[in-house]
Amino acid sequence: MTKLSVNINKIATLRNARGGNIPDLLKAAADIQSYGGQGITIHPRPDERHIRYQDARDLKKVVSTEFNIEGNPIPEFVDLVLDIKPDQVTLVPDAVDAITSNAGWDTSEHASFLTEVVGEFKRNGIRTSIFMDPVPLLIENAAKTGTDRIELYTESYAVEYAKGNKGEAQKYADAARTAAESGLGVNAGHDLNLDNLNFFVSQVPDVLEVSIGHALISEALYFGLENVIGMYLQKLVR
């Protein structure tokens, strides 16, 4: 079964909107795990507009499942990850002013940089994943960096699925097979939701983990957090 890692950035956004500590990010992370969530994902950005660097340090004491920290490996991010030593780090090439992640790595252009960063994390016992578009050649190049996994950037799948174009999943299935042939594990994330998730995991082979935040937290406004996590876990049954 594909694991569900819950991205809690949006909980931090809500907290930061009023100051103080409501909702309590650490309690939310603990509750999500008690409700069946199999991992916690955060994506701290330099402006700390949602997850703060101190949040990342505090969460280390709370996350008992899998702790995944995403971000652009600028020096401050690298230092943070090396200090915390989460279970997994996901490298995302987002610009400083990006509202959300909007592209995967060009593993041809950035091959030497990624190889260096991946090597540093792996020397410290941290599993690495590279955020990727579903492009087989770039995935083959990702394998050459020494990374353990890739995370498929699923926005185009979600957009096309909403239009009724389910054929977009084939592109991701091909990418996942290329990754497997290259010795890489496959994660996936971005705009996956209760409507499109089950079809994705039924069509794309061997997805180890999905990271879902925006949709899950939004849906929890209607269904409740405990209920919606259960609903997601059901969607991950093939």
N, C-alpha and C positions, 0 to 999 in steps of 0.2 A: 504493500500500500504506500502511496505517495504521502510524505509527511507534510503537515501544515505548520508553517512558521508564520506567526502573526506579527506584522509590522505595526508598531505602536506609535509611530510618528504623529498620527492624527490626535491621539490622546494627549500628547505633549503640546500640540498646537492649541487644543482647547484649554489646557491649563494655562498656557502662556498668554492667552487672550485676556485674562483677568488678573494675572499675577497670582501669588499664593500657591497653594498646592492642591487645588481641586480642578479636575480629578487627580487623585494620587497615582502617579505613573508607576511607582513600585508596586503598589497594591494591585493595580490593573494587570501588571505583568504576572504577578503571583496568581491572581484569579484566572487569567487566561490559561495558565498551565493547569490549574486545578480543574478547569472545564474541559480539558482534553487537548489543548494546544500543544503541539510537539516541538515548538521552538519559538523564540522571540527574536525579531529582527528590528534593528534601528538603523537609521541613516542620518547621522549627525552631519550638519553642514557648517561651513565656517562662520556664518552669521548666527548660528544657534537659534534659528527662528522656530524650531520645534524641539528636537532632541538637543540637549546641551551636553557638552563634553563631560560635565560632572554626572549627568544622568547615566552616561555609559559606564562610568566607574561604579556608581551606586547599584546599577542593575546587575553587575557581576556577582553581587552578594545574593541576588534574588532569583536569577535564572538557574533552574536546576535541570532543564531539558537541554536545548541547544541554543547557544547564543551566537547570533550572526550579526556582524557589524558591516554595513555597506558604506561605501563612499569613495570619493576621488582620492587617490593616494598622494596627496600633498604632504609635506613634511609633518605638519601638525597631526594629520590623520594617522600617518604611519606611527608616530610616537605614541598616540593614544592606543592604537591597536596592540602595539608591542608591550605597553604597560598593562593592559587588561588581559591579553591573551585569550580572546574568545575562542569558541570551537571553530568558527569559520569567519573569514573575511571575504567580502564580495567587492571586487574592484569595479567602480562605476565611473565613466568619464564625464561626469556632469560638470558644467561650468559653474562658477561661483554664484552667478545670478540665475541659475536654472530654477524654475518653479518646481519641476519634477524631472526625473531622468527621461531623456528623449532620444537616446541612441546608444548602441553598443560600441565596443572598442574596435578600432581599425588595428588589428593585430599584426598587420604588415608594417604599417608606419611606426607603430609604437612597440615593436618586438623587443628591442634591447631594454627599454625602460620597464616593460612588464616582466621580462625575465629577471631583472634585478630585484624588483619589488616582490615578486612571487618567491624568489629565492630567500629573501630576508625573512618573510613571514614563515616559510616552511622550515627554515633553520630554527625558528622559535616554536615549532610544533603547532602551528596554526594552519588548518586546512584552507586552501585558497580556491576562489571561484572568480571567473571573469565574466562580466556582463556582456552579452553578445547578441547581435542580430543573427537571424537564422541563415547565415551565409556559409556554406560548407568550406570554401577555401579559407576563410578567416578562422573558422573553428579548427581546421587542421593546423593553422599557424598558431592558434592559442595553445594547442598541445605541446608545441615546441618550447613554450615558455616554462614548462614544468608544472603548470597549474593542475590542481586535482579535479576541478569541475569547471563547467561554464554555467551561467544562468541565462537562459533564453529570454530575450526582451519581447514580451508578448503583446505589445500594444496593437500591432497591425492585425494579429489574430483577433483580438477583441473587437476592433473596429469593423472588420469584415464579417465576423460572426453576427454582430448586431444588425448588419445589412442583409443577413440571410446567406452570406457567402461562406459556407462551411469548408470550401476547398482550400482556404488559406491554411488550414491545419496541416495539409500535406507538406507544405514548406517546412513546418516545424518538425514533422515526423522525419523528413529527410535530414534535417540538421541534427536531430537527436541520434539518428543512426550513424552519421558521420562522427559525432562525438564519441559514441561507443566504440566505433572502429579505431578511433584515435586514442582510446584508453581513458576517456574522460567521463566523469559522472555528469548528470544533467539535472540542473535546477531550472525553475521558470518563475517569472513574475512580471507584473505590470498590467493593470486593468483586468485581471482575472476576477470573476465574481460568481455568485450562485447560479447565474444563468448559463455562463459559458464554460465553467470549470470542468464539469463531468465529461463533456464532449472532448475537451482538450486532452485530458489524461487518458481517455479511451482511444484516442487516435495517435498520440505521441508516445512512443515506447520508452519505458524505463525512466520516467521522471522521478527522481529521488525525493524532490522537495519543491513545494511552491511557497512563495513569500507573498502574502496578501495583507494589505493594510487599509487603503482608502475605502474600497468597496465593503470590506468586512465591518469596519467601524461605522460606516454609513448605514448599512443594513441592520446593525445592532440597535440603531435608534428606533427601529420599528419592532424588531423581534427580541431584543435583549441580547446582551453579550454572550451569556451562557448558551442560549438557544441557537444563536447564529453560528457559534463554533461547532456545535453538534451538527448543524445543517451542512457546514463545509466539510466536515469529516465524512458525512454520508456521500457527498459529491465526489470524494476521492476514492470511493470504492469502485473498482473497475467492473 
